[in-house]
Amino acid sequence: MYKCISILLFFNLTVSFAQTKSPITVAFYNCENFFDTKDDPNKKDDEYLPESPMKWDETRFMNKLHKVAQVLDSTVAGPGLPNLVGLVEVENKEVLEELVSKSELKATPYGVLCTDSPDERSIDCGLLYDKSVFTLVDFKELNATNPSLGDYKTRNILFATLKATNGDVIYVFVNHWPSRREGEKESEPRRVFAAEQVRTKINELQKKDPKAKVIVMGDFNDHPDNNSILNTLKASDAPKDKGDLYNAFQTLDREKQGTHYFDKEWRVLDQIIVSQGFIGAKKGYKFEPKNAHILRKDFVLYKNPKTGEERPNRTYSGEKYFNGYSDHLSIYITLD
């Protein structure tokens, strides 16, 4: 009997040790208009319905669902799926729940969080977290719309507090900042306001714990060297002060890699940024800058047969259906 108890204790300790030592993957993906097929009378979703010019029916929805799952599955080398997944341009929580239940993602016990934003296009921010690794401590939404900056409504920022099996408390922000549709300079104050909301919350966290482990991910609609990221959020690949954030995607942007293709140029709009609590951490999860990646595989790219020009293999261009993936590439980091 005592021998059995000893074996069980050894097994439990071994499993716990393995969980602590296993790296985790954090992924982010702008899904490009991941709508359901049902009409919500309280939202402007008419563009993505079966009877709309887009002809967004159940077949196209399921194609999209499996393509999003394929992209996420490809972010992990070897078996398994990412442990934290930020997703934007999703219509609602039900879309994410179907993604988890009706695709390859069902192999992982994901918890599902989603904002309920006032966005004019009826899209939200979501987070999937692996419940075998994380326990949800708290979930809030931060308002990113400033009514003093004109007539617009944008996505709320998803803010979740998670506790990992190794004891780490990790604060996660999922962002989809206002677009540049009205012009980069004209719309910049809106993105700066969104950045201020995140930075204010991070300041609160770091005041309580200077080594707080924070992950800020999203489609920021700004590049790493723009004012909102560099100066307001205080994120770069060469942070100066202890409270500044580390942005390995600034390095990738400088190397002419990109997550989005516009005006014949690849640039980084999608980024996963971490606090310095992850850099060189002596215990718990830590981040090495070399472990930041853009998923650039053939299946998520369209190559022009005449010019050789590559761009994201998107679902739609206007009302023309291409049955692709997204107009953004996904990104991911590994935490050791």
C-alpha positions as CSV (number, residue, x, y, z in Angstrom):
1,M,0.0,0.0,0.0
2,Y,2.8,2.5,1.0
3,K,4.6,1.6,-2.2
4,C,1.5,2.5,-4.3
5,I,1.2,5.8,-2.5
6,S,4.8,6.6,-3.1
7,I,4.4,5.8,-6.8
8,L,1.3,8.0,-7.0
9,L,3.1,10.9,-5.3
10,F,6.1,10.5,-7.6
11,F,3.8,10.5,-10.6
12,N,1.9,13.6,-9.5
13,L,5.1,15.5,-8.8
14,T,6.5,14.4,-12.2
15,V,3.3,15.7,-14.0
16,S,3.4,19.0,-12.1
17,F,7.1,19.4,-12.9
18,A,6.5,18.7,-16.6
19,Q,3.7,21.2,-16.7
20,T,5.9,23.8,-15.2
21,K,8.7,23.1,-17.7
22,S,6.7,22.8,-20.8
23,P,6.8,25.9,-23.1
24,I,3.5,27.5,-24.1
25,T,2.5,29.2,-27.4
26,V,0.7,32.5,-27.6
27,A,-1.0,33.2,-30.9
28,F,-2.9,36.1,-32.4
29,Y,-5.0,36.3,-35.6
30,N,-7.1,38.8,-37.3
31,C,-9.7,36.5,-38.9
32,E,-11.1,38.9,-41.5
33,N,-14.8,39.2,-40.9
34,F,-15.6,36.0,-39.1
35,F,-19.4,36.4,-38.9
36,D,-22.1,33.8,-38.2
37,T,-25.0,33.5,-40.7
38,K,-27.7,34.7,-38.4
39,D,-29.3,38.1,-38.5
40,D,-28.8,40.0,-35.2
41,P,-31.4,42.8,-35.2
42,N,-29.2,44.8,-32.7
43,K,-26.1,44.7,-35.0
44,K,-25.1,45.9,-38.4
45,D,-24.4,42.3,-39.7
46,D,-26.6,42.5,-42.9
47,E,-23.5,42.4,-45.1
48,Y,-22.7,38.8,-43.9
49,L,-26.0,36.9,-44.3
50,P,-27.0,34.2,-46.8
51,E,-29.3,36.6,-48.8
52,S,-26.7,39.4,-48.9
53,P,-24.4,40.1,-51.9
54,M,-21.7,38.3,-50.0
55,K,-23.8,35.1,-50.0
56,W,-22.4,34.3,-46.5
57,D,-24.1,30.9,-46.0
58,E,-23.4,27.9,-43.7
59,T,-21.0,26.4,-46.2
60,R,-18.8,29.5,-46.4
61,F,-19.0,29.9,-42.6
62,M,-17.8,26.3,-42.0
63,N,-15.0,26.7,-44.6
64,K,-13.9,29.8,-42.7
65,L,-14.1,28.0,-39.4
66,H,-11.8,25.2,-40.5
67,K,-9.4,27.6,-42.1
68,V,-9.0,29.6,-38.9
69,A,-8.4,26.3,-37.0
70,Q,-5.8,25.2,-39.6
71,V,-3.9,28.5,-39.2
72,L,-3.9,28.1,-35.4
73,D,-2.9,24.5,-35.6
74,S,0.1,25.5,-37.7
75,T,1.5,27.9,-35.1
76,V,2.8,25.0,-32.9
77,A,5.8,22.9,-34.0
78,G,4.7,19.3,-33.5
79,P,1.5,18.1,-31.8
80,G,-0.8,20.3,-29.8
81,L,-2.4,23.7,-30.2
82,P,-1.6,27.2,-28.9
83,N,-2.3,27.7,-25.2
84,L,-3.5,31.3,-25.6
85,V,-5.2,32.7,-28.7
86,G,-6.2,36.2,-29.3
87,L,-8.7,36.6,-32.2
88,V,-10.3,39.8,-33.7
89,E,-12.9,40.5,-36.3
90,V,-15.2,37.9,-34.8
91,E,-18.9,38.8,-34.6
92,N,-19.6,37.3,-31.2
93,K,-18.8,34.7,-28.5
94,E,-21.0,32.1,-30.3
95,V,-18.7,32.2,-33.3
96,L,-15.8,31.4,-31.1
97,E,-17.7,28.6,-29.3
98,E,-18.5,27.0,-32.7
99,L,-14.8,27.4,-33.7
100,V,-13.8,25.4,-30.6
101,S,-16.5,22.8,-30.8
102,K,-16.7,22.1,-34.5
103,S,-13.0,22.1,-35.6
104,E,-9.7,20.5,-34.7
105,L,-9.5,22.9,-31.8
106,K,-11.9,20.7,-29.8
107,A,-8.8,18.6,-28.9
108,T,-7.9,21.3,-26.4
109,P,-10.1,22.3,-23.5
110,Y,-10.4,26.0,-24.4
111,G,-12.2,28.6,-22.3
112,V,-13.8,31.3,-24.4
113,L,-13.9,35.0,-23.7
114,C,-15.3,37.7,-26.0
115,T,-16.1,41.4,-25.8
116,D,-19.5,43.0,-26.5
117,S,-18.4,46.2,-28.2
118,P,-20.2,49.2,-29.7
119,D,-18.2,48.7,-32.9
120,E,-19.9,50.1,-36.0
121,R,-19.1,46.9,-38.0
122,S,-20.4,44.6,-35.2
123,I,-17.0,42.9,-34.6
124,D,-15.3,42.0,-31.4
125,C,-12.2,40.8,-29.7
126,G,-11.9,37.2,-28.3
127,L,-9.5,35.1,-26.3
128,L,-9.2,31.3,-26.1
129,Y,-7.3,30.0,-23.1
130,D,-6.2,26.4,-22.5
131,K,-7.9,25.4,-19.3
132,S,-5.4,22.6,-18.7
133,V,-2.7,25.4,-18.3
134,F,-4.7,28.5,-17.2
135,T,-7.5,29.3,-14.7
136,L,-9.5,32.5,-15.3
137,V,-9.2,34.9,-12.4
138,D,-10.9,38.0,-13.9
139,F,-12.3,39.3,-17.2
140,K,-13.1,43.0,-18.1
141,E,-13.6,45.2,-21.1
142,L,-11.8,48.5,-21.5
143,N,-13.6,51.2,-23.5
144,A,-11.4,52.3,-26.4
145,T,-13.9,54.9,-27.9
146,N,-13.3,58.5,-27.1
147,P,-16.5,60.5,-28.0
148,S,-14.5,63.8,-28.0
149,L,-12.6,62.6,-31.1
150,G,-15.5,62.5,-33.5
151,D,-18.4,60.3,-34.4
152,Y,-17.0,56.8,-34.2
153,K,-17.3,53.6,-32.2
154,T,-14.6,51.0,-32.0
155,R,-13.8,47.7,-30.4
156,N,-13.5,47.4,-26.6
157,I,-10.2,46.0,-25.3
158,L,-10.4,42.6,-23.8
159,F,-8.5,42.4,-20.5
160,A,-8.1,39.0,-18.7
161,T,-6.2,37.9,-15.7
162,L,-5.1,34.3,-15.8
163,K,-3.2,32.0,-13.4
164,A,-1.0,29.3,-14.9
165,T,-0.4,25.9,-13.4
166,N,3.2,27.0,-12.5
167,G,1.9,29.8,-10.4
168,D,2.4,32.7,-12.8
169,V,-0.3,35.3,-12.9
170,I,-0.5,36.6,-16.5
171,Y,-2.4,39.7,-17.6
172,V,-3.6,39.6,-21.2
173,F,-4.9,42.4,-23.4
174,V,-6.5,41.7,-26.8
175,N,-6.7,44.7,-29.0
176,H,-8.2,45.8,-32.3
177,W,-7.6,49.6,-32.5
178,P,-9.4,52.0,-34.8
179,S,-8.6,51.7,-38.5
180,R,-6.9,54.2,-40.8
181,R,-9.9,54.4,-43.1
182,E,-10.1,58.1,-42.8
183,G,-6.4,58.6,-43.2
184,E,-3.4,57.7,-41.0
185,K,-2.9,61.1,-39.4
186,E,-6.5,62.0,-39.2
187,S,-7.3,58.8,-37.3
188,E,-4.1,58.6,-35.2
189,P,-5.7,60.3,-32.1
190,R,-8.2,57.4,-31.9
191,R,-5.4,54.8,-31.7
192,V,-3.4,56.9,-29.2
193,F,-6.5,57.0,-27.0
194,A,-6.8,53.2,-27.1
195,A,-3.1,52.9,-26.3
196,E,-3.6,55.2,-23.3
197,Q,-6.3,52.9,-21.9
198,V,-3.9,49.9,-22.0
199,R,-0.9,51.9,-20.7
200,T,-2.9,53.2,-17.8
201,K,-4.0,49.7,-16.8
202,I,-0.4,48.4,-17.1
203,N,0.8,51.3,-14.9
204,E,-1.6,50.2,-12.2
205,L,-0.4,46.6,-12.5
206,Q,3.3,47.6,-12.4
207,K,2.7,49.9,-9.4
208,K,1.6,46.8,-7.4
209,D,4.2,44.5,-9.0
210,P,7.1,46.0,-11.0
211,K,7.7,42.5,-12.5
212,A,4.1,41.8,-13.5
213,K,3.8,39.5,-16.5
214,V,1.8,41.3,-19.2
215,I,0.9,40.3,-22.8
216,V,-0.5,42.9,-25.1
217,M,-1.5,41.5,-28.5
218,G,-3.6,42.7,-31.3
219,D,-4.2,44.3,-34.7
220,F,-3.1,47.8,-33.7
221,N,-3.6,49.4,-37.1
222,D,-0.3,51.0,-36.5
223,H,3.3,49.9,-37.1
224,P,5.8,49.3,-34.2
225,D,7.5,52.7,-34.9
226,N,4.2,54.7,-34.8
227,N,3.4,57.1,-32.0
228,S,0.7,54.9,-30.4
229,I,2.9,51.9,-29.9
230,L,6.3,53.5,-29.4
231,N,5.5,56.5,-27.3
232,T,2.1,56.0,-25.7
233,L,2.2,52.2,-25.1
234,K,6.0,52.5,-24.5
235,A,6.8,49.3,-26.5
236,S,9.9,48.7,-28.5
237,D,12.7,46.2,-29.1
238,A,15.0,48.3,-27.0
239,P,13.1,49.3,-23.9
240,K,14.8,52.0,-21.8
241,D,12.9,52.1,-18.5
242,K,11.9,49.2,-16.3
243,G,8.2,49.7,-17.0
244,D,8.6,49.8,-20.8
245,L,7.3,46.9,-22.9
246,Y,9.3,44.6,-25.2
247,N,8.2,44.4,-28.8
248,A,10.1,41.8,-30.8
249,F,7.8,42.5,-33.8
250,Q,9.5,45.9,-34.2
251,T,12.6,43.9,-35.2
252,L,10.6,41.9,-37.7
253,D,9.1,45.0,-39.2
254,R,12.5,46.6,-39.6
255,E,13.6,43.4,-41.4
256,K,10.8,44.1,-44.0
257,Q,8.7,41.2,-42.7
258,G,5.0,41.9,-42.4
259,T,1.5,40.7,-41.4
260,H,-0.4,42.9,-43.8
261,Y,0.2,43.9,-47.4
262,F,-0.8,47.4,-48.5
263,D,0.4,49.7,-51.4
264,K,2.9,47.0,-52.5
265,E,4.6,46.9,-49.1
266,W,4.6,44.3,-46.2
267,R,4.4,45.9,-42.8
268,V,3.7,44.7,-39.3
269,L,0.3,45.7,-37.9
270,D,-0.3,42.6,-35.8
271,Q,2.0,42.4,-32.7
272,I,2.4,40.4,-29.5
273,I,4.1,42.6,-26.9
274,V,5.3,41.5,-23.5
275,S,6.4,43.2,-20.3
276,Q,10.0,43.0,-19.1
277,G,8.8,40.6,-16.4
278,F,9.1,37.9,-19.0
279,I,12.6,38.9,-20.2
280,G,15.2,36.8,-18.4
281,A,12.8,35.7,-15.7
282,K,14.4,33.5,-13.1
283,K,11.2,31.6,-12.4
284,G,8.0,30.9,-14.3
285,Y,7.6,31.6,-18.0
286,K,10.2,33.7,-19.8
287,F,10.5,35.2,-23.3
288,E,13.4,35.1,-25.7
289,P,13.1,37.6,-28.6
290,K,14.1,35.0,-31.1
291,N,10.8,33.2,-30.3
292,A,8.5,35.7,-32.1
293,H,7.2,34.6,-35.4
294,I,4.9,35.5,-38.3
295,L,3.2,32.5,-39.9
296,R,4.2,32.8,-43.5
297,K,3.3,29.5,-45.1
298,D,2.2,28.9,-48.7
299,F,-1.4,28.1,-47.9
300,V,-2.0,31.5,-46.3
301,L,-0.5,33.4,-49.2
302,Y,-1.6,34.2,-52.7
303,K,1.1,34.5,-55.4
304,N,0.4,36.4,-58.5
305,P,1.4,34.0,-61.4
306,K,2.4,36.9,-63.6
307,T,4.4,39.1,-61.2
308,G,5.3,36.7,-58.4
309,E,4.0,39.2,-56.0
310,E,2.7,37.6,-52.7
311,R,0.0,38.9,-50.5
312,P,-2.4,37.3,-47.8
313,N,-4.8,34.7,-49.2
314,R,-8.0,36.5,-48.2
315,T,-11.6,35.4,-47.9
316,Y,-13.1,38.3,-49.8
317,S,-12.0,41.2,-51.9
318,G,-15.1,43.5,-52.0
319,E,-18.0,41.1,-52.8
320,K,-15.8,38.6,-54.6
321,Y,-15.3,35.4,-52.7
322,F,-11.9,33.7,-52.8
323,N,-12.4,31.1,-50.1
324,G,-9.1,32.1,-48.6
325,Y,-8.0,32.7,-45.0
326,S,-7.6,36.4,-44.1
327,D,-6.2,39.6,-45.2
328,H,-3.7,39.4,-42.3
329,L,-1.1,36.8,-41.4
330,S,-1.2,35.3,-37.9
331,I,1.6,35.7,-35.4
332,Y,2.8,33.8,-32.4
333,I,5.4,33.7,-29.7
334,T,6.8,30.9,-27.5
335,L,7.2,31.3,-23.7
336,D,9.8,28.9,-22.2
